[in-house]
Amino acid sequence: MLILDVAVPCPLRRSFDYLPPSGITAAEPGMRVLVPFGNRRLVAVVLGCKNETQVDHAKLKPAIELLDTQPTLGKDLLALAQWASNYYHHPIGEVLQQMLPVRLRKEKPARDQMEPHYRLTEAGREALASDSLGRARKQAELLDWLSHQQAASRSTLKQNGFDYPQIKALVDKGFIEAGDAAAMPVTIAEGKTLNPEQQHAVESIAAHAGKFQPFLLQGVTGSGKTEVYLQAIEHCVKQGKQALVLVPEIGLTPQTLRRFEARFPAQVSVLHSGLADGERLSDWQRAGRGDCSVVIGTRSAVFTPFNSLGLIIIDEEHDPSYKQQDGFRYSARDIAVKRAADHHCPVVLGSATPSLESLHNVQQNKYRHLLLNERAGGAQPPTIKLLDIRNSELNNGLAPDSLTAIGETLGKGEQALVFLNRRGFSPLLQCHTCGWVGQCDHCDVSMTVHFGRRQLRCHHCDAYKPLPDVCPDCENHSLTFKGPGTERLEQTLKGAFPDTQVIRIDRDTTGGKSAMSELVSTVNEGKPCILVGTQMLAKGHHFPLVTLVVMLDIDGGLFSPDFRGAERAGQLLTQVAGRAGRAERPGTVLIQTHAPDHPILATLLKQDYSPFAERLLAERKQLGLPPCSFTAVIRAEANALEACDRFLQAVRRDTGMPGNGNQFLGPLPAPITRKANRYRCSLILIAQDRKQLHALLNRARRAAEPLKPGFALRWTIDVDPLEWF
């Protein structure tokens, strides 16, 4: 009897046995199969076939349909899924579900999605030269854009603001032609001349081709890390291998994609959640067939299949976006290192402000350290100044000296960036008469004012309500806004500089598919302007004409109760400061603060990031905190805080004493205890080494599973958490 061992996407930490569908006599691991599960039909993955089962044969159900004729997930991804399931203590079925593109999670047989690539024809070059498109401005822009590329995919064109009607119109006119990228003759564009530090980095990475070796590439902002990536990839591609490049956010993808497409025309695939399902599947399959040389993507792209993987690059490796914070709580950075080990290839972790975990691995001789201490092209590091704003009269958060500096910068024809890591108009709406505060009905937090939308919105559960005109309690009109957000700051700057364009870049202004790309293009037109934004602006963007950066309200990060607070504050300060003076013009950074004597600020001003990080690592070692220890969190959420506490107390009791210097902390309620009408509690496990942590987690999991807390209470395990609550 043939029995299928199947991973079903469900919360149970086990696989299930099924009979094969009618007429099926064989199946291979990695194939998708449609199975009945309770009263549902689910797309599952075959793990293997066997002839025996411990389940009563009369209870075995036949699978409904085998959806693939060949494995969708190869042996390497199946092995990676099993490892990730064990390491993160997460159900194997949900891990495999995360690996599949959305289209392949549905009840349809897999089909190859061939995305066409486009290039200029001779007629198109003549039309461009003669300016014959007249009023068809967008078509002319597309022709001009393609004239600087050898070929580009439809998704790449969409990333750069060109829609299908424009593409089709040019194809119909014979100005561009579509074809298979693999059949298009393309050549790798020549790279820039490297300085000695960059050359050493490229040669070190290339020397380890075909061998597993993690590198930490630490380069000051503007030092040319991307050019190192490009030339390392060029060496990889010339060896007939493929490269994976991870970036932390979708917002970074358009500008990164442009540089990579220019160097590797028609050989770049892109994967992120902003793409249509069909586009994403097409590039996913293209990488698996080996029809592209480079894959650029966000966190989930780490699970892309490859025909011949030869290099992995993780840009801004310190960024918390690489850690999934719900469901399958994996770290894309750590899984990328595991994939490099499996494929015997080098992996490069790049950052100007490396995580303490990566620096600790350097100290342990697990990673090789590559340093870029000079800004590329001779650009000088910015001058950093502290503005003591104690007793200063602020204009919606802006000090008089900051406004003066912005005016002087604009007067020189340059650009200024104002950083405030808080979106919306104001974080708090309060009645000046009775003290009423606009609280969220579902969370223990106040709601943020979004003035343009006339809304109060919760940034934790996304609930919203109309912005009131009078106080709901006392019906007075004396409502006041406490503190600025980026929306309010934008209005203030428009009032102070009415003849200057103010460009706001945050989650609210970059929701569209090409919104971020269009905003960045506007900035790079070179006209004097003011950028206002959140930490989205701190991640790798290159603005050559920005010579002034003003940082507002950074004190909250300096006094964070989280033990990672100092590390994150130092990274953010360094990254944002690095946006200033990246070309030949010198830059200045003004940091507004009520705590000019704070040791974090003093250390970062007197020294660079490395001594600051070394000091933090020494403190972590003394306190026995990560990365000098190993942690996991068991979280519970329910309709009542008492239910969470009882459950976690029982888990702690039934797990037994941790021993060997390991310890439990809690159960402890989360700082925001109620979120989306659910109360949250954490049980923290701290161990001296990784094996002891997983042994302790296995005991805790075995203690938790028989408790059967019911649907009203949910619990999860988070290994290597970035946050304890």
Secondary structure, 3 states (H helix, E strand, C coil): CCEEEEECCCCCCCCEEEECCCCCCCCCCCCEEEEEECCEEEEEEEEEEECCCCCCHHHCCECCEECCCCCCCCHHHHHHHHHHHHHCCCCHHHHHHHHCCHHHHCCCCCCCCCCCEEEECHHHHHHHHHCCCCCCHHHHHHHHHHHCCCCEEHHHHHHCCCCHHHHHHHHHCCCEEEECHHHCCCCCCCCCCCCHHHHHHHHHHHHCCCCCEEEEEEECCCCCHHHHHHHHHHHHHHCCCEEEEECCCHHHHHHHHHHHHHHCCCCEEEECCCCCHHHHHHHHHHHHHCCCCEEEECHHHHHCCCCCEEEEEEECCCCHHHECCCCCCCEHHHHHHHHHHHHCCEEEEEECCCCHHHHHHHHCCCCEEEEECCCHHHCCCCEEEEEECCCCCCECCECHHHHHHHHHHHHCCCEEEEECCCCCCECEEEECCCCCECECCCCCCECEEECCCCEEECCCCCCEEECCCCCCCCCCCCEEEECCCHHHHHHHHHHHCCCCEEEEECCCCCCCCCHHHHHHHHHCCCCCEEEEECHHHHCCCCCCCEEEEEECCCHHHHCCCCCCHHHHHHHHHHHHHCCCCCCCCCCEEEEEECCCCCHHHHHHHHCCHHHHHHHHHHHHHHHCCCCCCEEEEEEEEECCHHHHHHHHHHHHHHHCCCCCCCEEEEEEEEEEEEECCEEEEEEEEEECCHHHHHHHHHHHHHHHHHHCCCCCCEEEEEECCCCCC
